[in-house]
Amino acid sequence: MNRLILTFLRISLTLLLSSLSAVVACAEEVYSAYLFAYFKGEGLAQGEQIYFAVSRDGLHWTDINDGNPVLTSSLGEKGLRDPFIMRSADGSKFYVIATDLKINGNNDWTAAQTKGSKSIMVWESGDLINWSEQRMCRVAPDGAGCTWAPEAVYDDESGQYLVFWSSKIPSSQSVPNNDNTHRVYYCTTKDFKSFSQAKVWIELKNPSGNAISVIDATVIKVGNTYYRFKKNEATEAHKYGMPSSGKYIIMERASSLSGQWTEISTDMSQIAWVEGPTCFKFNGEDKWCLFLDDFGGKGYYPLVSTDLASGKFTQPSDYSLPSVMRHGSVVPITEEEYANLMSKYAPSSVGVIRVNPATKQQTLEGWGVSLCWWANMCGKWTDEKIDDLVEKLTSPDQLNYNIFRYNIGGGDHPSHYDGHMCNGKGKRAEMEGFKAYENADYDWNADAAQRKIMLKIKEVRPDAIFEAFSNSAPYWMTYSGCSSGNSSADKDNLKPEYYGKFSDYLIDVCKYYKEQYGIEFKTLEPFNEPNTNYWGEKGGQEGCHFDPSSQVALIRVLYPKLKASGLNTVLSASDETNVTTAIGELQTFVKEGDIIPMLGQFNVHTYGGDAMNKANLRDLVTETGLPFWMSETGAGGTGLEGNLNLAQRMFEDMNYLLPQAWVDWQYVEEGNDQWCLIKGDFARQNYTVVKNFYVRMQVTRFIRQGYTLLSVGRNDVLAALSPKGDELVLVLLNTGSAEKNMTIDLSLLKNTDSKASLYVTNASLNCHKQSDVEVKDGKLSYMMGAQEISTLVLGVEAGDGISNFKKDTPYLMIPRAGTSPISLNGGTIQLSSFCVADTMQRWYFNELSQGAYNIYTVLEGKKLALTDDGSYFLSVSELSPSAENQRFEVVPLGENCFKIISASSKLMDLEGEKTLSGTKVGLWEAGQTGSNGHREWRILSVPFSPYPDGDRTDCVVPEIHEAQIYAVEGKVVLLNLQSRTEPYWIYLPDGSLVKSGLSGLDVTEIPLAKGLYIVRWGKITKKVFVR
């Protein structure tokens, strides 16, 4: 009985394995795009390397990696031409092979054909992102002077790859075929590592039977027929009736790679001076494309056929290619492969983030705007218009601003009225002071227009926060007698002997508003862009220069007076014009010792400053413990493009500067729209809402006061959680002219609603609510249009996320001032553009003791740990937990930021303080205060990375559970967790096909009779029994 059972099991298993093989052989991937590997030519220094382009339709191509090489040669002649890319027979990897040849710099074509390389260059990859080390493999016969245009095709009969190329053997070599004629040779391989001896595969002869040169062969299989294209390299016909001059393509077919080839009659012989043919099938169509390389200067162009056997091709009129593109090849790719390529090599077109509620940054105090100068004009309008403007500004359903900066005017000399501050935009910049001259009484009727707007705001927003600030002291306190500045714009204008009276003036105004209207200013700022050369006598607005020492002196006078005033108002400083200047001033305040304790807030304007300086300033402010505002900015440019540029500045401010408040300069302005949200005509009291209003509203309406920003590692995304952790807001920005695919992984949230509300502003929409976006498999995916800002609002239960480094869990390490994560690239530790599929960007933390870790990545099964080898640049070596030079202390700085310190007490550092992709990572002595943004790191969970079993029970991890196949009574069920459209085939155990089709639904139910079936769906094959 046992023997019979075993025999039955063996037979059943044999049948099953046979059926599975049949299924795999029949199954075909669903391809949605194409990859073109090519070189650019010897006319460019880097032209003889391998470049990639992608296409959705096979006719319109876009280069990636910013037009830079993807693969470069460090072996042989260090040049690469004629790359050929193919998918392996089992679909598990890709191979790239290429010619080892460099003409740039020598232009010696004779030597290239008589003394050239006998090898081809080989790479392999499982994902088109992570490539093996370059291999130099000799394949050419003895005596060969070159090995050109290698390609390969899988031979079903032998189960091997047939690799073929063109070689010429000079007459000086005492070996067969030494007639200086190109032939196509071939060898076989199973792994592109070991190759058989070379043999002649193609020998082209003229009508007289003499061998003539043939090169650039390529093969495509259609059904049971192989089609081959080759180039007549001779300047004579290969048979009667062919052109006697020029070089043309010959097409032929065979039923076996080793069989007899029959020439197909085509018109291609009439197309001269072409080479490098590459042929591929259009995805989902019975149509083929043949690209030919016109080496006379035109470059590649396509020909299309609906029947290869006919040999008939037509040239489409609509196609596009990169400007420089030479001999290469095309491979169809899946949607996942396309997305990975775009993520790696064209990151601006893709957004992939993971929301981790543990990565909390600043909690928002609010959004705001200065009242100067628009309120000085609009406060004189009718109540109806004022009420409408204030409603638009403050309503939670519109701009939702709650912070307002009131300008305490200095007032200019009466002889200047209607003069230099009235520069064609009315008298908006001519602010009224409260004292007409030094000994005058206060005139509290002054500045009625700005005051009216402020009181209207207070009425509708009782929670409003007000800051008082000064552009200039009253004219009679200054050297020039003019409140726009000194006769020398880089000199102080306030006389030191008036520091006390100026302080009294500011405090008296603050006290008046508290006593008369119940408005107590939160902060008082005595400066506005003080250390600049903007403020000159008879200028266009009030302004006053203060060098850093003068700022210190004024603060020392003002602080004790303000403290004794009975007000709760605190000092803020210094409202500098850019972050670089602000860094210097804050360092001065810190150095003085007594100034920081006198301040209640630090303010900066962001009219200048890159991400690095913003991170550095934030670092300094964090050390002081002061609250931090971005208190003024504007002028991103006109129109939607300019408005989005200003939004980009806002995103960078919120992600790198991390202020608790962000404040616009102007709400209403005349002229263009770059300074305002509403464009007005002050004389006619007319106004219109401009695009900038809606761009800002996409952020300020939804990320509300009290929300906490989350670190996501990108400067085109803002993510924020509500105070109760029950709402997530994501604001997405696309300033580019192409679509951008944004995917957000929500799996670290404890729970989410099934749909997110979507609001969009673009050329045609104004914060318009669109159809909800579904949450699928713990992800939100949205294709942004060109030049668009979008907001997603989602109900959530945030949970705690990942706050500690978990064992066997991958993380990204991103510089505080950048968006490119650390990657191991060819043995070098450097920054690279983020790519989900790039496993060399995934770093693991092996805890040694409290706060100390090995930090490693995994390459080909080996754990390679960051290593301090004594040089500046970080290296890697095989993980050894006891190795002191692999020990790093990870010190939290708050706001999801860390310092990483080696056992030799050096900080992980970026070479040259750069944050661009390609920047190398090293170790440096502890950085000086104010320059640490390139030595501080955000450590973020890798989007879509798997987590250990049992680590999460409330989310589906796509990489682990991308699809399920199971049977219920009377049917097979396909459960789709990736929202992909994949083909399925259902077979009986004998290999007979029962049903097939495409499944793109979340759940596909397929009725079947009772029995055993083999189901293949996409890449998954499973045996099921239907009852």
Secondary structure, 3 states (H helix, E strand, C coil): CHHHHHHHHHHHHHHHHHHHHHHHHHCCCCCCEEEEEEECCCCCCCCCCEEEEEECCCCEEEECHHHCCCECCCCCCCCEEEEEEEECCCCCCEEEEEEECCCCCCCCHHHHHHCCCCEEEEEEECCCCCECCCEEEECCCCCCCCCEEEEEEEECCCCEEEEEEEEECCCCCCCCCCCCCEEEEEEEECCCCCCCCCEEEECEECCCCCEECEEEEEEEEECCEEEEEEEECCCCCCCCCCCCCCCCEEEEEECCCCCCCEEECCCHHHCCCEEEEEEEECCCCCCEEEEEEECCCCEEEEEEECCHHHCCCECCCCCECCCCCEEEEEEEECHHHHHHHHHHHCHHHEEEEECCCCCEEEECCEEEEECCCHHHHHCCCCHHHHHHHHHHHHCCCCCCCCEEEEECCCCCCHHHCCCCCCCCCCCCCCCCCCCCCCCCCCCCCCCHHHHHHHHHHHHHCCCCEEEEECCCCCHHHECCCCCCCECCCCCCCECHHHHHHHHHHHHHHHHHHHHHHCCCCCEEECCCCCCCCCCECCCCCCCCCCCHHHHHHHHHHHHHHHHCCCCCCEEEEEEECCHHHHHHHHHHHHHHCCCHHHEEEEEEECCCCCHHHHHHHHHHHHHHCCCEEEEECCCCCCHHHHHHHHHHHHHHHHHHHCCCEEEECCCEECCCCCCCCEEEECCCCEEEECHHHHHHHHHHCCCCCCCEEECCCCCCEEEEECCCCCEEEEEEEECCCCCEEEEEECCCCCEECCEEEEEEECCCCCCEEEEEEEEECCEEEEEECCCEEEEEEEEEECCCCCCCCCCCCCEEEEECCCCCCEEEECCEEEECCCCCCCHHHCEEEEEEECCEEEEEEEECCEEEEEECCCCCECEEEECCCCCHHHCEEEEEEECCEEEEEECCCCEEEEHHHCCCCCCEEEEECCCCCCCCHHHCEEEEECCCCCCCCCCCCCCCCCCCCCEEEEEECCEEEEEECCCCCEEEEEECCCCCEEEEEEECCCEEEEECCCEEEEEEECCEEEEEEEC
